[in-house]
Amino acid sequence: MLILDCPYCGVTAEETEFHGGGEAHLKRFGPGSSDEDFEGYLFHRENPRGVHFERWRHVNGCGKWFHVARDTATLEVFGSYSAQVTEPPQEIRDAITAKRPGWRWREFA
């Protein structure tokens, strides 16, 4: 079971209080985008064994979306942060690097 922290209301709870929303930090394409770009957005997702960035919603609390950095193999949570940022905060990347030297995920490391 995952234990997550909501960065907005400060609640620490089991994952059943939250709802997963898939991969975080996706570039969304709007009207006028190419078919290839839209196909990539809809169907091409990371599914790593290891460090992954995900969107979660605090459904039984404040209702806000946020991002979580976790390890899919060990279920270790490295931290949570606002969904309004374009990349993970440096302190979370440093925490991941301290425990998983050499990790890679898209353009973040």
ABEGO torsion letter per residue (X at the ends): XBBBBBAAAGBBBBAAABBBAEBBGBBBBBBGBBAAAAAAAAABBBBBBEBBBBBBBBAABAGBBBBBBBBAAAGBBAEBBBAABABBBAAAAAAAAAABBGBBBEABX
